[in-house]
Amino acid sequence: MITDTQHPEGNPVETLQSQLRREELELAGSIGAQAIPLKDRILELFRTLPDPLLSAEEVAKLLATPDQATVLEALGALHSEGSLERSQTTSRPLDPEGITLFRIAGKPFSRLKLVGIESRLSNGQSRIQFTCDGRLIRSIAKVDRLDSLSKTGNQRDEIARHVKSIAHGISGGTQVPNSILIILVAEQVADTDEEAPESFVRITPLGDYTRVSSPLDDSATIQEFRPIQIDFPYRRAAFDEEKSALLVDGQQRTAALSLVDIDIVPHFALSVNAQVSTAEEARAVFLVANTTAKIETQFSRALIAAMSESPAYLASERPRALAARSLAIEDPDSPFFNLVQYPGMKAGKKPPVVYNSLFQVLTVFSESSIPLGDKPEQTLAYIAKRGFNLIRQYWPTAWGLKPNDSRLMHAVGLRAMAGLLVNKLESLYPQHGSLEAEALWVDVSTSLKRLQPHLVWTIADTSNALKTAVKTYSDEISSRQNTSQDIAALTKSIKRMSLDLDTEAAKVSTKSKKP
């Protein structure tokens, strides 16, 4: 059964006006008014308009048919008959996830031939630059959003308010001077002298390289370029899997054009920088391209974990990012599994732990004197898993709740307990010699069990707690926030309390052993 999702604004008119001219919209209306079966009207609509890619809601709007369910049923029948093709993985600007899009079946791809300048860089690579109508971009380049489970993708969701602001400026005559950036996927690029499938991008030199020398040193080259033709496979209604380029930077600018009336702005030029790279390299390019327009830190770190290698200046974060990924979405035995708001993961119910809280927990371990070995991401994940499984065991009523209901799940509680675990591991490791020694974790468990009656994290748990635990909750825990001062103060308080309890237990043990 086909399902469809409403347009995010509940109104497809803006996007239709950006795709279709007034006379084409009027033609669609006249098709809708014909006294023929709905299925025939829909098929004529797709055959008559210039290769549209439409949702059921848009078809209903174009044909002025109020019953969208009937339209969806007719679209399904036309797809079953082979008259229409559909995709649930193609993402147009501002489309919600999972929307079903339809196009006419059997229409061949044509070629889009653009002229650009190829500049040879000092490292031997090339950069391509050209200008074209911006409405063409989304038909040749897909936006590959971050998908945490499959480790694919690199783009953020469009920011609707930002997109609308750009669209308003474009409609008012404002140009967009900064260029967008696309990656031509290396596996789908060929020179014209190669035998290549029709789905490949073909790059043809139109002249020799021109070399420009430095005015200070004639032997030094400061510019080297040549004209080229970039020949794209093109279909206006192309599905994402058919596109041979990735839109790395410029998602909002190209999305804005989907809100601009084509009758008001028939053509709008965008400058394009392009380079031939692998999809993996595109992630690194995305991170570099977005250092000026800063992406969310948690998105950046999740993206690092999805890369086989990360840029050198981000390499220090990679072990923590990989450990966070393992704990949050890969290891079902992790106490954090499915409890973290992990970028790129869709969850029906908002998980209680903010991604950066988990990352900072791992930072506490990473910045300690605990030896992490040659695979620090595995060690970090292991000690965080073992330690916080014990914390979950001894404070079960506080684990997994919303931070407003449990201060343990708040960043200040998680980081304070991470500090406590680090304190114990640093003191116990020299004695046991291995972080995997069961005796070490027995000692950690014994110490946490000793602390458990004296520490509560929820208001509900104060009703049956020791008076000292209630006082600690009131004075030290309930009002603490995610600031360095509060985290340091709470960590110090809990460590002191635990040390006092362990010291007292050691004294009792020593006395009991005396004859």
Number of C-alpha atoms within 10 A of each C-alpha: 5 10 13 17 15 15 17 12 12 9 13 19 14 14 21 23 19 20 22 18 16 14 10 16 18 14 17 24 17 15 21 24 13 12 9 10 10 18 17 15 20 23 17 15 23 21 16 14 15 13 17 21 24 22 24 25 23 21 24 20 21 24 23 15 16 11 11 16 14 15 21 21 16 20 27 21 14 20 17 11 10 12 16 19 19 19 18 16 14 22 21 20 20 20 19 16 14 14 21 22 25 23 25 23 16 10 11 8 16 12 14 15 15 14 19 22 19 23 18 17 13 11 6 6 11 16 14 22 19 18 15 16 12 19 21 17 20 24 20 25 22 25 24 21 17 22 18 20 12 9 16 18 22 31 24 18 14 17 12 15 10 14 21 19 13 23 22 16 14 21 18 12 11 11 13 15 9 12 17 24 22 27 24 25 22 16 13 18 23 17 14 14 9 9 8 14 12 13 16 21 29 21 21 16 17 13 10 11 15 11 14 14 13 12 10 7 9 10 10 12 13 14 15 17 19 17 19 20 19 21 19 24 22 21 20 18 21 22 23 22 11 18 23 23 29 27 25 27 23 20 21 23 24 22 26 28 26 23 25 26 22 22 14 14 14 13 13 18 14 23 16 20 20 22 20 20 19 15 20 17 17 24 26 19 20 21 22 13 17 14 9 8 8 11 15 11 11 18 19 21 22 26 28 26 23 25 20 10 15 20 16 10 7 13 13 11 18 24 23 28 26 24 24 31 27 21 25 22 19 14 15 12 11 20 22 25 18 21 24 24 22 23 20 22 13 11 12 5 8 13 18 20 23 19 23 19 22 25 21 17 23 23 18 17 25 20 9 14 11 19 15 17 10 8 9 17 22 17 21 25 23 17 21 25 21 18 23 19 18 19 23 16 16 18 20 12 15 22 24 20 19 17 20 12 16 22 25 26 23 23 24 26 26 22 27 25 23 23 23 22 22 22 18 20 23 14 11 18 16 11 10 15 10 13 19 14 11 11 14 19 20 11 14 19 19 13 17 24 16 16 21 15 14 20 24 28 26 23 15 13 18 17 10 10 15 15 12 12 20 22 16 20 22 16 11 16 25 17 10 20 16 13 11 9 11 18 22 14 17 22 23 15 17 21 20 13 16 21 17 13 17 17 12 12 14 12 11 11 11 10 10 9 7 6 4
